[in-house]
Amino acid sequence: MADFLQTLTVVLTLGSLYALIALGYTMVYGILRLINFAHSDVVVLGAWSSLTISAFLLPRLGVSLDAPPWWAGAMVLVAAMLVCGIAGFLIERLAYRPLRKAPRLNTLITAMGVSLLLQNAGQLQWTIIPDTTTVASGKITARGTDPKTLLLDQPITVKPASHYVLELHPPITSGAPTPTVRRVVTAEPGDYPAGKPIAVADAVGKSTTRDATFTLATVSTALKLPFGTQPALTPTLLPTVTQKPGNVLFQKDFTSTLRLPDGTDRKITKPWQIQLVDVVIVACAFALMGAMEVLIFHTRLGTAMRAVSFNTDYAALMGIPIDRVISFTFVLGAILAAAAGFLYGQKYGQLNQAAHYTWVLLGLKAFVAAVVGGIGNVRGAVVGGFLIAFIEQFGGLYASYIFPTASAYTVVAVFVLLILVLMIKPSGLFGSTVQEKV
């Protein structure tokens, strides 16, 4: 019973994440008949943006990550949604809109190109907001005997555990201005009186030091965005509401008796736990999906979206701004992807680099969920997300009783389901068959 209930909890959690991501696929396809392969990479952007904001910007705003306030997680989530919403708008405006009338193969190749661009850009590490403080300034007397040393006319002090940068400013001549030369100071900590050689990382030419001035500055905490080729830990932004390890809200122990080969009985106790992060994920997912349900089926904007998905030409004749509706659809899908990325980081506590296969599988499972539920159908995407999670988790649980390594092949069951649905009902569980004239 403990295994069943714990697996059911995981199904609800994973199904919520799959459903949020699948909604982005199904909305874009419903509007443009386009499979946006870059959507899963927007999920990655949302996860890593959440990490950047929480781990690097919150401490600079005076927020402690050891005991974050209740509003810290909400602020990070909204900020990640803003970042991904802008990214979704730019992807549609720059990549897909110019090809809207082009053959579908062109847009499909473009979608794959955007996906590769986001994956590779996500492996770069960006440095912004360099925190520099000027320590000393004056004139450069000359270059030292070693080309990697300089003689200054001002006494300076190099402190340990500090990063110093020496900027050389050549005099302005009548011709084109000579650019500033920037050198990293590698001198040993200590006092350097005027005229004592100070070591720098790279050689400096004699012409560069002639009549030049210098500025010595410390670069203490340059803000490096935590992208790159290595995984990173995600700070927990959920408030501590219980003293149990893992922020467990509810736990019930189930005891069963196991008969051993020698005829003796052994009692085994297994817990069923519900953590705060599971409740937050399910609550946020259902709140967002409910809000989108109201938006699409009970607002004028939703009516416009459904009209555009039916026929763009007819919608344009009715005065609906096609470009705005399509851009909003991309932004809305990106916002849901950002929420999924943020919740994924809070659930698992570690993010792999942007091109890792974990993200690829997450996007593929969500895409399968959209297809199984009926791609283009919003409610079908939600049902498909929970169905995929159910088959994946319960299939691995009960198959492992027969084959101990069956849990390693749960992805196979997901794609077998996709093949069966495409063979039996290609339009999906909730999709409708559309006939096109050719």
C-alpha positions as CSV (number, residue, x, y, z in Angstrom):
1,M,0.0,0.0,0.0
2,A,2.9,2.4,0.8
3,D,4.4,1.8,-2.6
4,F,1.0,2.4,-4.3
5,L,0.3,5.6,-2.5
6,Q,3.8,7.0,-2.9
7,T,3.8,6.2,-6.6
8,L,0.4,7.9,-6.9
9,T,1.9,11.0,-5.3
10,V,4.7,11.0,-7.8
11,V,2.2,10.6,-10.6
12,L,0.3,13.7,-9.5
13,T,3.6,15.7,-9.3
14,L,5.1,14.6,-12.5
15,G,1.8,14.7,-14.3
16,S,1.4,18.3,-13.3
17,L,4.8,19.2,-14.8
18,Y,4.2,17.2,-18.0
19,A,0.8,18.9,-18.4
20,L,2.2,22.4,-18.0
21,I,4.9,21.7,-20.7
22,A,2.4,19.9,-23.0
23,L,0.1,22.9,-22.9
24,G,2.8,25.0,-24.6
25,Y,3.1,22.4,-27.4
26,T,-0.6,22.0,-28.0
27,M,-1.4,25.8,-28.0
28,V,1.2,26.6,-30.6
29,Y,0.2,23.7,-32.7
30,G,-3.5,24.6,-32.4
31,I,-2.8,28.2,-33.6
32,L,-0.1,27.6,-36.3
33,R,-0.1,23.9,-36.9
34,L,3.6,24.1,-35.9
35,I,5.4,21.8,-33.6
36,N,7.6,24.1,-31.6
37,F,10.6,21.9,-30.8
38,A,12.2,24.9,-29.0
39,H,9.5,24.8,-26.3
40,S,11.4,22.3,-24.1
41,D,14.5,24.6,-24.2
42,V,12.3,27.4,-22.9
43,V,11.6,25.1,-20.0
44,V,15.4,24.9,-19.5
45,L,15.6,28.7,-19.7
46,G,13.0,29.0,-17.0
47,A,14.7,26.6,-14.7
48,W,18.1,28.2,-15.1
49,S,16.7,31.7,-14.9
50,S,15.1,30.8,-11.6
51,L,18.4,29.5,-10.4
52,T,20.2,32.8,-11.4
53,I,17.6,35.0,-9.8
54,S,17.4,33.0,-6.6
55,A,21.1,32.1,-6.0
56,F,22.8,35.3,-7.3
57,L,20.3,38.2,-7.2
58,L,18.3,37.4,-4.0
59,P,21.4,37.6,-1.7
60,R,22.3,40.9,-3.2
61,L,18.8,42.1,-2.3
62,G,19.4,41.1,1.3
63,V,17.3,37.9,1.1
64,S,18.7,35.0,3.0
65,L,18.5,31.6,1.3
66,D,18.8,29.7,4.6
67,A,15.4,30.9,5.7
68,P,13.8,32.6,2.7
69,P,10.5,34.6,3.2
70,W,7.3,33.2,1.7
71,W,7.3,35.8,-1.1
72,A,10.9,34.9,-2.3
73,G,9.7,31.9,-4.3
74,A,6.7,33.8,-5.8
75,M,9.0,36.7,-6.9
76,V,11.5,34.3,-8.5
77,L,8.7,32.5,-10.3
78,V,7.2,35.8,-11.7
79,A,10.7,36.9,-12.8
80,A,11.4,33.6,-14.6
81,M,8.0,33.9,-16.3
82,L,8.9,37.4,-17.4
83,V,12.3,36.2,-18.9
84,C,10.7,33.3,-20.7
85,G,7.7,35.4,-21.9
86,I,10.2,37.8,-23.5
87,A,12.1,34.8,-25.0
88,G,8.9,33.3,-26.4
89,F,7.9,36.6,-28.0
90,L,11.3,37.0,-29.6
91,I,11.3,33.4,-30.9
92,E,7.9,33.9,-32.6
93,R,8.7,37.4,-33.9
94,L,12.2,36.7,-35.3
95,A,12.1,33.0,-36.2
96,Y,8.6,31.9,-37.0
97,R,6.7,35.0,-38.2
98,P,8.9,35.5,-41.3
99,L,8.2,31.9,-42.3
100,R,4.5,31.9,-41.6
101,K,3.6,31.4,-45.3
102,A,6.5,29.2,-46.0
103,P,6.2,25.4,-46.4
104,R,5.9,23.5,-43.1
105,L,9.3,21.8,-43.6
106,N,10.9,25.2,-43.5
107,T,9.3,26.1,-40.1
108,L,10.1,22.6,-38.8
109,I,13.8,23.0,-39.6
110,T,13.7,26.5,-38.1
111,A,12.2,25.1,-34.9
112,M,15.0,22.6,-34.6
113,G,17.6,25.4,-35.3
114,V,16.1,27.5,-32.5
115,S,16.3,24.6,-30.2
116,L,20.0,24.0,-31.0
117,L,20.7,27.7,-30.6
118,L,19.1,27.8,-27.1
119,Q,20.9,24.6,-26.1
120,N,24.3,25.8,-27.1
121,A,23.8,29.4,-25.8
122,G,22.8,27.8,-22.5
123,Q,26.3,26.2,-22.2
124,L,28.0,29.6,-22.2
125,Q,28.7,31.4,-18.9
126,W,28.0,35.1,-19.0
127,T,29.5,37.7,-16.8
128,I,27.5,40.8,-16.0
129,I,27.5,43.6,-13.3
130,P,31.2,43.7,-12.5
131,D,31.6,45.2,-9.0
132,T,34.8,47.3,-9.4
133,T,36.2,49.7,-6.8
134,T,39.1,52.1,-7.6
135,V,42.0,51.7,-5.2
136,A,44.6,54.1,-6.6
137,S,45.5,56.2,-9.6
138,G,48.5,58.1,-10.9
139,K,51.2,58.0,-13.6
140,I,53.2,55.1,-15.0
141,T,56.9,55.7,-14.6
142,A,58.1,53.0,-17.0
143,R,58.0,49.3,-17.7
144,G,60.1,47.2,-15.4
145,T,63.0,45.0,-16.4
146,D,60.5,42.1,-16.9
147,P,58.0,43.0,-19.6
148,K,55.3,41.8,-17.2
149,T,56.1,44.4,-14.6
150,L,55.3,48.1,-14.3
151,L,56.7,51.0,-12.2
152,L,54.1,53.3,-10.7
153,D,54.6,56.8,-9.2
154,Q,52.1,56.1,-6.4
155,P,52.5,53.6,-3.5
156,I,49.9,50.9,-3.5
157,T,48.8,48.0,-1.3
158,V,47.9,44.5,-2.7
159,K,45.6,42.7,-0.2
160,P,45.3,38.9,-0.2
161,A,42.2,37.2,-1.6
162,S,41.4,40.1,-3.9
163,H,41.2,40.4,-7.7
164,Y,43.0,43.5,-9.0
165,V,42.8,45.0,-12.4
166,L,45.3,47.7,-13.7
167,E,44.0,49.9,-16.5
168,L,46.5,51.8,-18.6
169,H,45.2,55.0,-20.1
170,P,47.5,56.3,-22.9
171,P,47.4,60.1,-23.6
172,I,45.0,61.5,-26.2
173,T,46.7,62.4,-29.4
174,S,45.6,64.4,-32.4
175,G,44.9,61.1,-34.2
176,A,42.6,58.3,-33.3
177,P,42.5,57.7,-29.5
178,T,44.6,54.8,-28.2
179,P,42.4,52.2,-26.4
180,T,42.8,51.6,-22.7
181,V,44.9,48.5,-21.9
182,R,43.6,46.3,-19.1
183,R,45.9,44.0,-17.2
184,V,45.3,41.6,-14.3
185,V,47.6,42.2,-11.4
186,T,49.4,39.0,-10.2
187,A,51.7,40.6,-7.7
188,E,52.1,39.0,-4.3
189,P,50.1,40.6,-1.4
190,G,52.0,43.4,0.3
191,D,53.0,47.1,0.1
192,Y,54.5,48.5,-3.1
193,P,56.1,51.9,-2.7
194,A,56.5,54.2,-5.7
195,G,59.0,52.7,-8.2
196,K,58.8,49.1,-7.0
197,P,57.9,46.7,-9.8
198,I,54.4,45.3,-9.7
199,A,53.7,42.1,-11.7
200,V,50.8,41.8,-14.2
201,A,49.5,38.8,-16.1
202,D,50.5,39.9,-19.6
203,A,53.5,41.7,-21.1
204,V,53.1,45.4,-21.6
205,G,54.9,47.3,-24.4
206,K,57.1,50.3,-23.7
207,S,55.1,52.5,-26.1
208,T,52.0,51.7,-24.1
209,T,53.5,53.1,-20.9
210,R,54.9,56.3,-22.4
211,D,53.1,59.3,-20.7
212,A,50.3,56.9,-19.6
213,T,48.2,57.1,-16.5
214,F,46.9,54.1,-14.5
215,T,43.9,53.2,-12.4
216,L,44.1,50.3,-10.0
217,A,40.7,48.7,-9.1
218,T,39.5,45.6,-7.4
219,V,36.9,43.4,-9.0
220,S,35.3,41.7,-6.0
221,T,32.2,39.9,-7.1
222,A,31.6,39.9,-10.8
223,L,28.1,38.4,-11.3
224,K,28.5,35.3,-13.5
225,L,25.3,33.8,-14.6
226,P,25.3,30.1,-13.6
227,F,25.0,28.7,-17.1
228,G,27.7,26.5,-18.5
229,T,28.5,22.8,-19.0
230,Q,28.3,21.8,-15.3
231,P,25.2,21.0,-13.2
232,A,24.2,23.4,-10.4
233,L,22.3,23.1,-7.2
234,T,19.0,24.9,-6.8
235,P,18.3,26.8,-3.6
236,T,15.1,25.8,-1.8
237,L,12.7,28.7,-1.8
238,L,9.9,27.0,0.1
239,P,9.5,28.1,3.7
240,T,10.1,25.6,6.4
241,V,6.7,24.6,7.8
242,T,7.7,21.4,9.6
243,Q,10.8,20.1,11.4
244,K,10.8,16.8,9.6
245,P,13.6,16.2,7.1
246,G,12.6,17.1,3.5
247,N,9.8,19.4,4.7
248,V,7.4,16.5,5.0
249,L,3.8,17.6,5.6
250,F,2.3,14.1,6.1
251,Q,3.7,10.7,6.8
252,K,2.1,7.4,7.4
253,D,4.0,4.1,8.0
254,F,2.7,0.8,6.5
255,T,4.0,-2.4,8.0
256,S,3.9,-5.7,6.1
257,T,5.2,-9.2,6.8
258,L,7.6,-10.9,4.4
259,R,8.1,-14.7,4.5
260,L,11.8,-15.5,4.1
261,P,13.0,-18.8,2.4
262,D,14.0,-20.2,5.7
263,G,10.4,-20.0,6.9
264,T,10.8,-17.0,9.2
265,D,8.8,-13.8,9.0
266,R,10.3,-10.3,8.8
267,K,8.3,-7.2,9.2
268,I,9.0,-4.4,6.8
269,T,7.9,-0.8,7.4
270,K,7.6,1.6,4.5
271,P,6.5,5.3,4.8
272,W,4.1,7.2,2.6
273,Q,5.3,10.8,2.5
274,I,3.8,14.0,1.1
275,Q,6.3,16.8,0.9
276,L,5.5,20.5,0.8
277,V,7.1,20.7,-2.7
278,D,4.7,18.1,-4.0
279,V,1.7,20.1,-2.8
280,V,3.1,23.3,-4.2
281,I,3.8,21.8,-7.6
282,V,0.3,20.3,-7.9
283,A,-1.4,23.5,-6.5
284,C,0.6,25.8,-8.8
285,A,0.0,23.6,-11.8
286,F,-3.8,23.3,-11.3
287,A,-4.0,27.0,-10.6
288,L,-2.2,27.9,-13.8
289,M,-4.1,25.3,-15.9
290,G,-7.4,26.6,-14.4
291,A,-6.5,30.2,-15.2
292,M,-5.7,29.2,-18.7
293,E,-9.0,27.3,-19.0
294,V,-10.9,30.4,-18.0
295,L,-8.8,32.6,-20.4
296,I,-9.3,30.4,-23.4
297,F,-13.0,29.5,-23.0
298,H,-14.5,32.4,-21.1
299,T,-12.7,35.6,-22.3
300,R,-12.8,37.6,-25.6
301,L,-9.1,37.0,-26.0
302,G,-9.6,33.3,-25.7
303,T,-12.4,33.5,-28.3
304,A,-9.9,35.3,-30.6
305,M,-7.4,32.5,-30.0
306,R,-9.9,29.8,-30.9
307,A,-11.0,31.7,-33.9
308,V,-7.4,32.0,-35.2
309,S,-6.9,28.3,-34.6
310,F,-10.0,27.6,-36.7
311,N,-9.0,29.7,-39.7
312,T,-6.6,32.7,-39.7
313,D,-8.1,34.2,-42.9
314,Y,-11.7,34.2,-41.5
315,A,-10.4,35.6,-38.2
316,A,-8.6,38.4,-39.9
317,L,-11.8,39.3,-41.8
318,M,-13.6,39.5,-38.5
319,G,-11.1,42.2,-37.3
320,I,-9.0,39.9,-35.0
321,P,-5.3,41.0,-34.8
322,I,-3.7,37.8,-36.0
323,D,-0.1,38.8,-35.2
324,R,-1.0,39.9,-31.6
325,V,-2.9,36.7,-30.9
326,I,-0.2,34.4,-32.2
327,S,2.5,36.3,-30.2
328,F,0.4,36.1,-27.1
329,T,0.0,32.4,-27.6
330,F,3.8,32.0,-27.7
331,V,4.2,34.2,-24.6
332,L,1.5,32.2,-22.7
333,G,3.1,28.9,-23.6
334,A,6.6,30.3,-22.5
335,I,5.1,31.4,-19.2
336,L,3.8,27.9,-18.5
337,A,7.2,26.5,-19.5
338,A,8.9,28.9,-17.0
339,A,6.6,27.7,-14.2
340,A,7.4,24.1,-15.1
341,G,11.1,24.8,-15.0
342,F,10.9,26.6,-11.7
343,L,8.9,23.8,-10.1
344,Y,11.2,21.2,-11.6
345,G,14.2,22.8,-9.9
346,Q,12.4,23.0,-6.5
347,K,11.4,19.4,-6.8
348,Y,14.8,17.8,-7.7
349,G,17.2,20.4,-6.3
350,Q,19.7,20.2,-9.2
351,L,19.7,21.4,-12.8
352,N,21.7,19.7,-15.5
353,Q,23.4,21.7,-18.2
354,A,21.1,23.0,-21.0
355,A,22.0,20.2,-23.6
356,H,21.7,17.3,-21.1
357,Y,19.6,14.4,-22.2
358,T,17.4,14.8,-19.1
359,W,15.9,17.9,-20.6
360,V,15.5,16.3,-24.0
361,L,13.5,13.4,-22.4
362,L,11.4,15.8,-20.4
363,G,10.4,17.7,-23.5
364,L,9.8,14.5,-25.5
365,K,7.5,13.1,-22.7
366,A,5.5,16.3,-22.6
367,F,5.3,16.2,-26.4
368,V,4.0,12.6,-26.3
369,A,1.5,13.8,-23.7
370,A,0.2,16.5,-26.1
371,V,0.0,14.0,-29.0
372,V,-1.7,11.3,-26.9
373,G,-4.2,13.7,-25.5
374,G,-4.9,15.2,-29.0
375,I,-2.4,17.9,-30.0
376,G,-4.2,21.1,-30.4
377,N,-6.7,20.2,-27.6
378,V,-6.0,22.0,-24.3
379,R,-7.8,19.6,-22.1
380,G,-6.4,16.7,-23.9
381,A,-2.9,17.9,-23.1
382,V,-3.6,18.0,-19.4
383,V,-5.1,14.5,-19.5
384,G,-2.2,13.2,-21.6
385,G,0.3,14.6,-19.1
386,F,-1.2,12.7,-16.2
387,L,-1.7,9.5,-18.3
388,I,2.0,9.5,-19.3
389,A,3.1,9.9,-15.7
390,F,0.7,7.1,-14.6
391,I,2.0,4.6,-17.2
392,E,5.6,5.6,-16.6
393,Q,5.5,5.3,-12.8
394,F,3.0,2.5,-12.2
395,G,4.5,0.5,-15.1
396,G,7.9,0.7,-13.6
397,L,6.6,-0.2,-10.1
398,Y,4.7,-3.3,-11.0
399,A,7.0,-4.5,-13.8
400,S,9.9,-4.4,-11.3
401,Y,8.2,-7.2,-9.4
402,I,8.8,-9.5,-12.4
403,F,11.9,-7.8,-13.9
404,P,14.1,-6.1,-11.3
405,T,15.5,-3.7,-13.9
406,A,12.2,-2.8,-15.5
407,S,12.2,0.7,-14.0
408,A,15.1,1.6,-16.4
409,Y,12.8,1.0,-19.4
410,T,9.8,3.1,-18.4
411,V,10.6,5.5,-21.3
412,V,10.0,2.6,-23.7
413,A,6.5,2.2,-22.4
414,V,5.8,5.9,-23.0
415,F,6.8,5.7,-26.7
416,V,5.0,2.4,-27.1
417,L,1.9,4.2,-26.0
418,L,2.6,6.9,-28.5
419,I,2.8,4.3,-31.3
420,L,-0.4,2.6,-30.3
421,V,-2.3,5.9,-30.2
422,L,-1.0,6.9,-33.6
423,M,-2.0,3.5,-35.0
424,I,-5.5,3.3,-33.4
425,K,-6.5,7.0,-33.1
426,P,-4.0,9.3,-34.8
427,S,-5.9,12.4,-33.7
428,G,-5.3,11.5,-30.0
429,L,-7.8,10.8,-27.3
430,F,-9.6,14.2,-27.4
431,G,-8.5,15.3,-30.8
432,S,-10.8,15.5,-33.9
433,T,-9.9,14.5,-37.4
434,V,-9.6,17.5,-39.7
435,Q,-9.8,17.0,-43.5
436,E,-7.7,19.2,-45.6
437,K,-8.1,19.9,-49.3
438,V,-4.9,19.4,-51.3
